[in-house]
Structure formats: structure tokens, C-alpha cells
């Protein structure tokens, strides 16, 4: 089981930055030698969801490319509620961290230029390893149910997208498609010896709360908007 809870956010950022710089350098050298071009890009929608990605698409030939997107997860939420009958305060704060890696193969049926502009089909794999730290800030009633949840999502799917060359080296692309997800997870409670006891206490205390951001098994939709710069 693969988790990244021991890695600090700044270490992940440094590693990803070095990876992208290495890809950019390699692509620049290849371009200078007259080989196919590539594009460095970021998923624009992800920045609003605490999912900061950078990637590189490399042109293999007139119709095919390969791409690797990688990024870090970071963000937090909080919820609170006051019971009008008992005046009991219920609240928690939740923070996420982790990494996401997405390899992808693309086929452009009719690219309009060497910029790989136009409609494309893609197949992809996806790894999203995250840690969710939940702090029970209203620890009353059934007790403090603070916990740490580690969750790894493996998925694969297909995409239909369109890439448009904006000019001056920039391009934009939008894509969407189904993905099939498998999830493994574990929880550790600060004040309960077993996960089952903690889950029961948590469900009793926060029955009226929804925990946002957790991915579940099954079929889902992947979509996004990438902004890139050609090398």
C-alpha cells in the first residue's frame, strides 16, 4: 500500500520542480537538434481544488504524444454546527496533503499543425495518494474523534479532448471522460484503539455532516482545462 504521509509539502514541491525543469531541459535540447516539440502545462481547474499540477507532453510523431502530469495536494476545510436542543457545539477542521501522478497516451486523428492542435483521444492511468488529518475541535458528547485517514486511489480511463493553439507558444485544451477507480484506505483515531470503534463514534457525533473531497470506488468523471507553453 502506497502512502506519502511522511513527505513534507516543501520536499514534494522541490521534487516536482526539479522533475519539470529536467523535462524542460531535455525537450529544449531535443528541439535544438530538430526533434519533435513538447509542451509544459498545468491543470487550471486543479488550482481551485487544492490540486497543483505540472506536466509535460512529448510529441512522438504526427499523430501520437505521451504526457506525464504530477502534482501535490494541499488544502483544508472546516465545519461547525450548534445543536438547538442541547446547545452542544460540534465542529471539526480537516487538512489534506499528498501527491497525484497521471501518465497519458494521446492520439490526434487530424492534427492541424506541428502544435498538435485539434481533437484527440486519450487513455490514462492515475494515482492519487492522500492523507486527511481531521481535528475534532468541538470534542464533547461521545468524545474526541480526531483521526488521520490515508487514502490511495488507482484509476484508469479514456478521454475526449480538444487542444487549441493560442499563439506565441501558448495553448489551451479541455477534456472529459470516464474513469474507473479502486480505493484503499485506513483510519487511525487519536482516542480509540480500533478503526471500527472510532468509525462508530465518529458516525454518531457527526451524523449530520458531509465529509467533502474523499474519492470513492466505482465509475467517476475526469475533466479539466490545461494551459500550456510549447518548447
PATIVEX-466959 format. One record per residue: residue number from 0; x, z, y of N, C-alpha, C in turn. Coordinates in steps of 0.02 Angstrom, whole numbers. Example, Ala and Ser with C-alpha at 12.3 -4.5 7.8 and 13.67 -1.06 7.14 Angstrom:
<sites>
+-----+--------+--------+---------+---------+--------+----------+--------+--------+---------+
|   k | n.east |   n.up | n.north | ca.east |  ca.up | ca.north | c.east |   c.up | c.north |
+-----+--------+--------+---------+---------+--------+----------+--------+--------+---------+
|   0 |    660 |    390 |    -284 |     615 |    390 |     -225 |    660 |    390 |    -165 |
|   1 |    642 |    354 |    -112 |     684 |    357 |      -53 |    645 |    394 |       2 |
+-----+--------+--------+---------+---------+--------+----------+--------+--------+---------+
</sites>
This chain:
<sites>
+-----+--------+--------+---------+---------+--------+----------+--------+--------+---------+
|   k | n.east |   n.up | n.north | ca.east |  ca.up | ca.north | c.east |   c.up | c.north |
+-----+--------+--------+---------+---------+--------+----------+--------+--------+---------+
|   0 |     42 |      0 |     -59 |       0 |      0 |        0 |     44 |      0 |      62 |
|   1 |     27 |    -43 |     109 |      71 |    -56 |      166 |     42 |    -26 |     229 |
|   2 |     79 |     21 |     260 |      58 |     50 |      323 |    118 |     52 |     370 |
|   3 |    104 |     58 |     435 |     157 |     59 |      485 |    152 |    119 |     530 |
|   4 |    124 |    175 |     506 |     112 |    233 |      548 |    177 |    265 |     572 |
|   5 |    233 |    255 |     536 |     295 |    286 |      556 |    332 |    249 |     610 |
|   6 |    310 |    189 |     627 |     344 |    149 |      677 |    315 |    163 |     746 |
|   7 |    357 |    173 |     795 |     334 |    186 |      862 |    316 |    121 |     897 |
|   8 |    272 |    127 |     947 |     248 |     68 |      982 |    304 |     30 |    1016 |
|   9 |    352 |     66 |    1047 |     406 |     31 |     1082 |    452 |     -5 |    1032 |
|  10 |    460 |     22 |     972 |     500 |    -11 |      922 |    466 |    -76 |     899 |
|  11 |    401 |    -74 |     890 |     364 |   -134 |      871 |    368 |   -187 |     925 |
|  12 |    361 |   -165 |     988 |     364 |   -212 |     1043 |    432 |   -246 |    1046 |
|  13 |    486 |   -207 |    1038 |     553 |   -235 |     1039 |    564 |   -284 |     983 |
|  14 |    540 |   -267 |     923 |     548 |   -311 |      865 |    512 |   -378 |     875 |
|  15 |    451 |   -373 |     901 |     412 |   -434 |      912 |    443 |   -478 |     966 |
|  16 |    468 |   -445 |    1018 |     500 |   -482 |     1072 |    561 |   -520 |    1047 |
|  17 |    603 |   -487 |    1006 |     662 |   -519 |      978 |    642 |   -577 |     933 |
|  18 |    588 |   -568 |     895 |     565 |   -620 |      850 |    545 |   -682 |     889 |
|  19 |    505 |   -672 |     941 |     482 |   -729 |      981 |    541 |   -763 |    1017 |
|  20 |    588 |   -723 |    1043 |     647 |   -752 |     1076 |    688 |   -794 |    1028 |
|  21 |    694 |   -770 |     966 |     731 |   -808 |      916 |    696 |   -874 |     900 |
|  22 |    630 |   -872 |     895 |     592 |   -932 |      882 |    599 |   -982 |     940 |
|  23 |    596 |   -955 |    1001 |     602 |   -998 |     1060 |    670 |  -1032 |    1063 |
|  24 |    722 |   -993 |    1048 |     790 |  -1021 |     1049 |    798 |  -1075 |     996 |
|  25 |    772 |  -1062 |     936 |     776 |  -1112 |      883 |    740 |  -1175 |     901 |
|  26 |    680 |  -1167 |     931 |     640 |  -1225 |      949 |    674 |  -1265 |    1004 |
|  27 |    706 |  -1230 |    1052 |     740 |  -1265 |     1107 |    798 |  -1306 |    1081 |
|  28 |    836 |  -1277 |    1035 |     892 |  -1314 |     1006 |    868 |  -1375 |     968 |
|  29 |    813 |  -1365 |     929 |     786 |  -1422 |      891 |    762 |  -1477 |     937 |
|  30 |    729 |  -1457 |     993 |     705 |  -1506 |     1040 |    762 |  -1545 |    1071 |
|  31 |    818 |  -1510 |    1087 |     876 |  -1542 |     1117 |    907 |  -1592 |    1070 |
|  32 |    897 |  -1580 |    1005 |     926 |  -1626 |      955 |    879 |  -1684 |     939 |
|  33 |    820 |  -1684 |     973 |     774 |  -1738 |      963 |    723 |  -1726 |     909 |
|  34 |    716 |  -1665 |     882 |     668 |  -1650 |      831 |    599 |  -1638 |     863 |
|  35 |    549 |  -1622 |     820 |     482 |  -1610 |      844 |    480 |  -1548 |     889 |
|  36 |    430 |  -1546 |     931 |     422 |  -1490 |      978 |    382 |  -1433 |     947 |
|  37 |    380 |  -1378 |     983 |     339 |  -1321 |      962 |    307 |  -1290 |    1023 |
|  38 |    265 |  -1240 |    1011 |     228 |  -1207 |     1066 |    229 |  -1131 |    1056 |
|  39 |    249 |  -1095 |    1108 |     241 |  -1022 |     1108 |    173 |  -1006 |    1138 |
|  40 |    136 |   -959 |    1108 |      67 |   -947 |     1131 |     47 |   -874 |    1122 |
|  41 |     -9 |   -856 |    1153 |     -38 |   -790 |     1145 |   -113 |   -796 |    1138 |
|  42 |   -143 |   -750 |    1101 |    -216 |   -749 |     1093 |   -247 |   -712 |    1152 |
|  43 |   -279 |   -749 |    1196 |    -305 |   -722 |     1259 |   -358 |   -668 |    1246 |
|  44 |   -405 |   -680 |    1200 |    -458 |   -632 |     1186 |   -430 |   -565 |    1160 |
|  45 |   -375 |   -569 |    1121 |    -348 |   -509 |     1091 |   -326 |   -457 |    1142 |
|  46 |   -305 |   -479 |    1202 |    -281 |   -432 |     1252 |   -336 |   -386 |    1277 |
|  47 |   -399 |   -407 |    1269 |    -456 |   -366 |     1290 |   -480 |   -320 |    1234 |
|  48 |   -451 |   -328 |    1175 |    -471 |   -287 |     1117 |   -414 |   -243 |    1092 |
|  49 |   -362 |   -234 |    1133 |    -305 |   -193 |     1112 |   -264 |   -225 |    1057 |
|  50 |   -261 |   -292 |    1056 |    -225 |   -328 |     1004 |   -181 |   -379 |    1039 |
|  51 |   -117 |   -362 |    1048 |     -72 |   -401 |     1090 |    -28 |   -445 |    1046 |
|  52 |    -41 |   -510 |    1047 |      -8 |   -556 |     1000 |     34 |   -608 |    1037 |
|  53 |     89 |   -627 |    1005 |     130 |   -684 |     1025 |    143 |   -725 |     962 |
|  54 |    149 |   -790 |     971 |     159 |   -833 |      913 |    195 |   -897 |     930 |
|  55 |    211 |   -934 |     877 |     246 |   -998 |      884 |    217 |  -1048 |     835 |
|  56 |    199 |  -1107 |     861 |     175 |  -1163 |      819 |    230 |  -1216 |     817 |
|  57 |    249 |  -1235 |     758 |     302 |  -1285 |      749 |    274 |  -1349 |     719 |
|  58 |    289 |  -1406 |     749 |     265 |  -1470 |      726 |    307 |  -1495 |     668 |
|  59 |    274 |  -1510 |     612 |     308 |  -1535 |      553 |    312 |  -1611 |     553 |
|  60 |    256 |  -1643 |     571 |     253 |  -1716 |      575 |    195 |  -1735 |     620 |
|  61 |    174 |  -1796 |     617 |     123 |  -1822 |      663 |     57 |  -1785 |     657 |
|  62 |     41 |  -1758 |     599 |     -24 |  -1728 |      588 |    -23 |  -1653 |     571 |
|  63 |     34 |  -1627 |     550 |      36 |  -1558 |      523 |     82 |  -1512 |     563 |
|  64 |     60 |  -1449 |     568 |     101 |  -1397 |      600 |     94 |  -1333 |     560 |
|  65 |    142 |  -1287 |     571 |     138 |  -1219 |      544 |    144 |  -1171 |     603 |
|  66 |    111 |  -1115 |     596 |     109 |  -1067 |      652 |    116 |   -996 |     625 |
|  67 |    148 |   -953 |     664 |     152 |   -882 |      648 |    135 |   -842 |     711 |
|  68 |     82 |   -801 |     706 |      63 |   -755 |      759 |     77 |   -684 |     736 |
|  69 |    105 |   -643 |     780 |     118 |   -573 |      764 |    104 |   -531 |     826 |
|  70 |     84 |   -470 |     815 |      68 |   -428 |      873 |     62 |   -355 |     855 |
|  71 |     49 |   -316 |     907 |      39 |   -244 |      899 |    -32 |   -224 |     917 |
|  72 |    -55 |   -170 |     888 |    -120 |   -142 |      903 |   -111 |    -78 |     943 |
|  73 |   -149 |    -70 |     996 |    -143 |    -10 |     1037 |   -208 |     -2 |    1077 |
|  74 |   -232 |     59 |    1082 |    -292 |     71 |     1121 |   -326 |    135 |    1101 |
|  75 |   -377 |    155 |    1138 |    -412 |    217 |     1123 |   -483 |    215 |    1149 |
|  76 |   -526 |    257 |    1118 |    -595 |    264 |     1139 |   -614 |    338 |    1136 |
|  77 |   -668 |    356 |    1168 |    -694 |    424 |     1165 |   -770 |    423 |    1168 |
|  78 |   -801 |    471 |    1136 |    -874 |    478 |     1137 |   -892 |    551 |    1142 |
|  79 |   -948 |    564 |    1173 |    -972 |    633 |     1180 |  -1048 |    634 |    1181 |
|  80 |  -1076 |    691 |    1162 |   -1148 |    698 |     1161 |  -1165 |    772 |    1166 |
|  81 |  -1219 |    788 |    1203 |   -1242 |    857 |     1209 |  -1309 |    863 |    1174 |
|  82 |  -1313 |    908 |    1125 |   -1375 |    920 |     1089 |  -1423 |    958 |    1134 |
|  83 |  -1480 |    927 |    1149 |   -1528 |    956 |     1197 |  -1561 |   1019 |    1170 |
|  84 |  -1562 |   1028 |    1104 |   -1594 |   1088 |     1075 |  -1546 |   1147 |    1070 |
|  85 |  -1486 |   1134 |    1046 |   -1438 |   1189 |     1036 |  -1387 |   1194 |    1092 |
|  86 |  -1386 |   1144 |    1137 |   -1337 |   1139 |     1190 |  -1265 |   1136 |    1163 |
|  87 |  -1259 |   1113 |    1100 |   -1193 |   1106 |     1071 |  -1161 |   1041 |    1094 |
|  88 |  -1097 |   1043 |    1110 |   -1061 |    984 |     1133 |  -1022 |    953 |    1076 |
|  89 |  -1033 |    889 |    1065 |    -998 |    852 |     1013 |   -957 |    797 |    1047 |
|  90 |   -894 |    792 |    1030 |    -851 |    742 |     1062 |   -789 |    728 |    1020 |
|  91 |   -764 |    667 |    1027 |    -700 |    651 |      995 |   -664 |    597 |    1035 |
|  92 |   -598 |    595 |    1026 |    -556 |    542 |     1054 |   -520 |    508 |     996 |
|  93 |   -516 |    442 |     999 |    -486 |    404 |      945 |   -435 |    354 |     972 |
|  94 |   -376 |    353 |     942 |    -323 |    307 |      962 |   -300 |    266 |     902 |
|  95 |   -286 |    202 |     914 |    -263 |    159 |      860 |   -194 |    133 |     876 |
|  96 |   -156 |    119 |     822 |     -91 |     87 |      827 |    -80 |     47 |     763 |
|  97 |    -34 |     -1 |     766 |     -21 |    -40 |      706 |      6 |   -109 |     723 |
|  98 |      4 |   -153 |     673 |      29 |   -221 |      681 |    -19 |   -271 |     650 |
|  99 |    -13 |   -334 |     672 |     -52 |   -388 |      643 |     -7 |   -449 |     636 |
| 100 |    -11 |   -483 |     579 |      30 |   -542 |      564 |    -15 |   -596 |     535 |
| 101 |    -11 |   -657 |     564 |     -56 |   -711 |      543 |    -17 |   -777 |     535 |
| 102 |      0 |   -796 |     474 |      28 |   -863 |      462 |    -28 |   -914 |     456 |
| 103 |    -15 |   -976 |     478 |     -68 |  -1026 |      480 |    -39 |  -1096 |     469 |
| 104 |    -77 |  -1138 |     434 |     -60 |  -1209 |      425 |   -115 |  -1250 |     457 |
| 105 |    -95 |  -1301 |     496 |    -143 |  -1342 |      532 |   -136 |  -1416 |     514 |
| 106 |   -194 |  -1450 |     517 |    -195 |  -1522 |      509 |   -236 |  -1553 |     565 |
| 107 |   -204 |  -1597 |     603 |    -236 |  -1634 |      658 |   -253 |  -1704 |     633 |
| 108 |   -317 |  -1720 |     622 |    -335 |  -1786 |      595 |   -315 |  -1844 |     640 |
| 109 |   -325 |  -1835 |     706 |    -311 |  -1889 |      754 |   -279 |  -1861 |     817 |
| 110 |   -217 |  -1837 |     812 |    -185 |  -1809 |      872 |   -178 |  -1864 |     925 |
| 111 |   -193 |  -1846 |     988 |    -191 |  -1896 |     1041 |   -122 |  -1907 |    1069 |
| 112 |    -75 |  -1860 |    1055 |      -7 |  -1867 |     1081 |     39 |  -1821 |    1042 |
| 113 |    103 |  -1821 |    1061 |     151 |  -1777 |     1028 |    138 |  -1704 |    1046 |
| 114 |     92 |  -1690 |    1092 |      74 |  -1621 |     1110 |     25 |  -1591 |    1060 |
| 115 |      6 |  -1630 |    1008 |     -41 |  -1608 |      958 |   -107 |  -1587 |     990 |
| 116 |   -132 |  -1629 |    1034 |    -196 |  -1617 |     1067 |   -252 |  -1646 |    1025 |
| 117 |   -308 |  -1610 |    1021 |    -366 |  -1636 |      985 |   -394 |  -1587 |     934 |
| 118 |   -440 |  -1612 |     894 |    -472 |  -1572 |      842 |   -423 |  -1556 |     786 |
| 119 |   -428 |  -1496 |     757 |    -386 |  -1480 |      700 |   -423 |  -1435 |     651 |
| 120 |   -401 |  -1437 |     588 |    -424 |  -1393 |      535 |   -365 |  -1348 |     515 |
| 121 |   -380 |  -1286 |     497 |    -326 |  -1239 |      480 |   -346 |  -1193 |     424 |
| 122 |   -295 |  -1173 |     386 |    -302 |  -1120 |      337 |   -255 |  -1064 |     356 |
| 123 |   -275 |  -1001 |     347 |    -233 |   -946 |      370 |   -237 |   -886 |     324 |
| 124 |   -186 |   -844 |     328 |    -187 |   -777 |      298 |   -181 |   -727 |     355 |
| 125 |   -199 |   -665 |     342 |    -199 |   -616 |      396 |   -188 |   -546 |     367 |
| 126 |   -139 |   -510 |     397 |    -126 |   -440 |      380 |   -136 |   -399 |     442 |
| 127 |   -177 |   -348 |     438 |    -189 |   -302 |      494 |   -182 |   -230 |     468 |
| 128 |   -126 |   -199 |     484 |    -112 |   -130 |      461 |   -117 |    -83 |     520 |
| 129 |   -163 |    -35 |     516 |    -177 |      8 |      574 |   -182 |     81 |     555 |
| 130 |   -169 |    124 |     604 |    -178 |    195 |      598 |   -226 |    218 |     653 |
| 131 |   -277 |    255 |     634 |    -327 |    280 |      682 |   -323 |    356 |     684 |
| 132 |   -301 |    384 |     740 |    -297 |    456 |      749 |   -359 |    480 |     787 |
| 133 |   -400 |    520 |     755 |    -461 |    545 |      786 |   -454 |    620 |     799 |
| 134 |   -462 |    639 |     861 |    -456 |    708 |      883 |   -525 |    735 |     899 |
| 135 |   -548 |    784 |     860 |    -613 |    816 |      871 |   -606 |    864 |     931 |
| 136 |   -629 |    842 |     989 |    -622 |    883 |     1050 |   -681 |    929 |    1062 |
| 137 |   -730 |    926 |    1019 |    -787 |    972 |     1025 |   -796 |   1009 |     960 |
| 138 |   -745 |   1044 |     939 |    -742 |   1074 |      872 |   -786 |   1136 |     866 |
| 139 |   -850 |   1124 |     853 |    -897 |   1179 |      842 |   -941 |   1160 |     782 |
| 140 |   -987 |   1204 |     765 |   -1033 |   1188 |      710 |   -999 |   1191 |     643 |
| 141 |   -985 |   1133 |     614 |    -954 |   1131 |      548 |   -878 |   1134 |     551 |
| 142 |   -851 |   1141 |     611 |    -779 |   1149 |      616 |   -744 |   1086 |     641 |
| 143 |   -679 |   1092 |     649 |    -638 |   1038 |      674 |   -628 |    986 |     620 |
| 144 |   -651 |    925 |     633 |    -645 |    871 |      584 |   -596 |    817 |     608 |
| 145 |   -545 |    837 |     644 |    -493 |    790 |      665 |   -462 |    759 |     603 |
| 146 |   -445 |    694 |     609 |    -419 |    659 |      550 |   -375 |    601 |     570 |
| 147 |   -336 |    577 |     521 |    -297 |    516 |      528 |   -318 |    468 |     473 |
| 148 |   -335 |    408 |     492 |    -355 |    357 |      444 |   -306 |    299 |     446 |
| 149 |   -281 |    280 |     388 |    -237 |    222 |      380 |   -278 |    167 |     346 |
| 150 |   -276 |    108 |     377 |    -318 |     54 |      352 |   -279 |    -12 |     352 |
| 151 |   -278 |    -45 |     294 |    -244 |   -109 |      288 |   -295 |   -162 |     268 |
| 152 |   -297 |   -216 |     307 |    -344 |   -270 |      295 |   -305 |   -334 |     278 |
| 153 |   -318 |   -361 |     219 |    -291 |   -426 |      200 |   -349 |   -476 |     202 |
| 154 |   -339 |   -533 |     234 |    -392 |   -583 |      237 |   -364 |   -653 |     235 |
| 155 |   -407 |   -699 |     217 |    -389 |   -770 |      216 |   -451 |   -809 |     235 |
| 156 |   -441 |   -868 |     266 |    -498 |   -906 |      287 |   -480 |   -975 |     312 |
| 157 |   -529 |  -1008 |     341 |    -521 |  -1076 |      368 |   -548 |  -1078 |     439 |
| 158 |   -518 |  -1122 |     479 |    -536 |  -1127 |      550 |   -549 |  -1199 |     569 |
| 159 |   -593 |  -1207 |     618 |    -603 |  -1270 |      652 |   -586 |  -1257 |     726 |
| 160 |   -539 |  -1296 |     753 |    -518 |  -1283 |      821 |   -507 |  -1347 |     861 |
| 161 |   -496 |  -1337 |     925 |    -480 |  -1393 |      969 |   -426 |  -1372 |    1018 |
| 162 |   -374 |  -1412 |    1023 |    -318 |  -1398 |     1067 |   -319 |  -1449 |    1124 |
| 163 |   -311 |  -1424 |    1185 |    -314 |  -1467 |     1244 |   -251 |  -1457 |    1286 |
| 164 |   -218 |  -1513 |    1303 |    -158 |  -1510 |     1343 |   -177 |  -1505 |    1417 |
| 165 |   -156 |  -1451 |    1451 |    -175 |  -1438 |     1520 |   -129 |  -1472 |    1570 |
| 166 |    -67 |  -1489 |    1548 |     -18 |  -1518 |     1593 |     37 |  -1469 |    1610 |
| 167 |     94 |  -1496 |    1631 |     152 |  -1454 |     1649 |    175 |  -1409 |    1592 |
| 168 |    165 |  -1432 |    1531 |     188 |  -1394 |     1473 |    138 |  -1346 |    1444 |
| 169 |     82 |  -1333 |    1478 |      33 |  -1283 |     1455 |    -23 |  -1315 |    1414 |
| 170 |    -48 |  -1277 |    1366 |    -106 |  -1300 |     1328 |   -152 |  -1241 |    1313 |
| 171 |   -214 |  -1257 |    1298 |    -264 |  -1206 |     1279 |   -299 |  -1229 |    1216 |
| 172 |   -317 |  -1183 |    1174 |    -353 |  -1201 |     1112 |   -404 |  -1147 |    1096 |
| 173 |   -460 |  -1169 |    1071 |    -512 |  -1123 |     1049 |   -526 |  -1137 |     976 |
| 174 |   -542 |  -1084 |     938 |    -551 |  -1092 |      865 |   -600 |  -1041 |     840 |
| 175 |   -630 |  -1056 |     782 |    -676 |  -1010 |      749 |   -682 |  -1030 |     676 |
| 176 |   -697 |   -981 |     633 |    -707 |   -995 |      563 |   -717 |   -932 |     522 |
| 177 |   -738 |   -939 |     460 |    -750 |   -881 |      417 |   -685 |   -853 |     388 |
| 178 |   -685 |   -789 |     373 |    -629 |   -758 |      337 |   -657 |   -709 |     286 |
| 179 |   -621 |   -701 |     232 |    -640 |   -657 |      178 |   -591 |   -599 |     175 |
| 180 |   -616 |   -538 |     183 |    -573 |   -480 |      194 |   -575 |   -430 |     136 |
| 181 |   -515 |   -405 |     119 |    -508 |   -350 |       71 |   -476 |   -292 |     109 |
| 182 |   -503 |   -232 |     100 |    -482 |   -174 |      139 |   -461 |   -117 |      93 |
| 183 |   -404 |    -85 |     110 |    -385 |    -23 |       77 |   -375 |     29 |     132 |
| 184 |   -396 |     91 |     118 |    -392 |    142 |      170 |   -385 |    211 |     140 |
| 185 |   -360 |    257 |     180 |    -356 |    327 |      160 |   -363 |    370 |     222 |
| 186 |   -390 |    431 |     213 |    -401 |    477 |      268 |   -370 |    545 |     252 |
| 187 |   -342 |    576 |     303 |    -314 |    642 |      295 |   -342 |    687 |     351 |
| 188 |   -376 |    740 |     331 |    -407 |    785 |      379 |   -362 |    845 |     393 |
| 189 |   -361 |    867 |     455 |    -318 |    922 |      475 |   -340 |    988 |     445 |
| 190 |   -405 |    996 |     432 |    -430 |   1062 |      411 |   -470 |   1060 |     346 |
| 191 |   -465 |   1005 |     309 |    -500 |   1001 |      245 |   -450 |    976 |     191 |
| 192 |   -449 |   1008 |     134 |    -398 |    993 |       84 |   -407 |    925 |      50 |
| 193 |   -469 |    901 |      46 |    -481 |    837 |       12 |   -518 |    789 |      59 |
| 194 |   -510 |    725 |      46 |    -543 |    674 |       87 |   -619 |    679 |      80 |
| 195 |   -643 |    692 |      21 |    -716 |    695 |       10 |   -747 |    753 |      49 |
| 196 |   -714 |    811 |      51 |    -740 |    867 |       89 |   -740 |    851 |     164 |
| 197 |   -686 |    820 |     186 |    -682 |    801 |      257 |   -734 |    750 |     276 |
| 198 |   -744 |    700 |     232 |    -795 |    649 |      246 |   -864 |    679 |     252 |
| 199 |   -880 |    727 |     208 |    -946 |    759 |      210 |   -955 |    798 |     275 |
| 200 |   -904 |    835 |     295 |    -908 |    874 |      357 |   -912 |    827 |     418 |
| 201 |   -874 |    773 |     416 |    -874 |    726 |      472 |   -942 |    693 |     479 |
| 202 |   -971 |    671 |     422 |   -1036 |    638 |      423 |  -1090 |    685 |     449 |
| 203 |  -1084 |    750 |     432 |   -1133 |    799 |      455 |  -1128 |    811 |     530 |
| 204 |  -1068 |    813 |     555 |   -1057 |    829 |      626 |  -1070 |    770 |     671 |
| 205 |  -1047 |    710 |     650 |   -1051 |    651 |      693 |  -1100 |    600 |     664 |
| 206 |  -1156 |    623 |     638 |   -1205 |    579 |      607 |  -1233 |    527 |     656 |
| 207 |  -1238 |    545 |     719 |   -1268 |    501 |      769 |  -1217 |    460 |     808 |
| 208 |  -1154 |    461 |     786 |   -1102 |    424 |      819 |  -1084 |    361 |     779 |
| 209 |  -1063 |    309 |     813 |   -1036 |    250 |      780 |   -962 |    245 |     794 |
| 210 |   -922 |    234 |     742 |    -850 |    228 |      749 |   -833 |    154 |     755 |
| 211 |   -816 |    133 |     816 |    -805 |     62 |      829 |   -734 |     41 |     810 |
| 212 |   -727 |    -23 |     794 |    -660 |    -52 |      786 |   -635 |    -56 |     714 |
| 213 |   -669 |    -24 |     667 |    -646 |    -25 |      598 |   -673 |    -87 |     562 |
| 214 |   -627 |   -123 |     529 |    -648 |   -182 |      491 |   -666 |   -162 |     420 |
| 215 |   -719 |   -195 |     394 |    -742 |   -181 |      327 |   -733 |   -241 |     282 |
| 216 |   -739 |   -230 |     217 |    -731 |   -284 |      168 |   -788 |   -334 |     174 |
| 217 |   -774 |   -394 |     149 |    -826 |   -445 |      147 |   -809 |   -505 |     191 |
| 218 |   -861 |   -542 |     208 |    -853 |   -603 |      248 |   -860 |   -585 |     322 |
| 219 |   -815 |   -611 |     361 |    -817 |   -600 |      433 |   -802 |   -664 |     471 |
| 220 |   -805 |   -660 |     536 |    -792 |   -717 |      579 |   -728 |   -705 |     618 |
| 221 |   -683 |   -753 |     618 |    -624 |   -751 |      661 |   -629 |   -804 |     714 |
| 222 |   -617 |   -785 |     777 |    -619 |   -833 |      831 |   -568 |   -811 |     884 |
| 223 |   -552 |   -857 |     929 |    -503 |   -839 |      980 |   -490 |   -896 |    1028 |
| 224 |   -453 |   -880 |    1080 |    -431 |   -927 |     1130 |   -357 |   -917 |    1141 |
| 225 |   -317 |   -967 |    1123 |    -245 |   -963 |     1132 |   -223 |  -1001 |    1194 |
| 226 |   -177 |   -972 |    1231 |    -146 |  -1005 |     1287 |    -72 |  -1012 |    1270 |
| 227 |    -44 |  -1074 |    1276 |      24 |  -1084 |     1255 |     65 |  -1127 |    1303 |
| 228 |    130 |  -1128 |    1289 |     177 |  -1169 |     1329 |    222 |  -1206 |    1281 |
| 229 |    226 |  -1272 |    1288 |     265 |  -1313 |     1243 |    339 |  -1311 |    1258 |
| 230 |    379 |  -1315 |    1205 |     453 |  -1315 |     1211 |    481 |  -1384 |    1194 |
+-----+--------+--------+---------+---------+--------+----------+--------+--------+---------+
</sites>
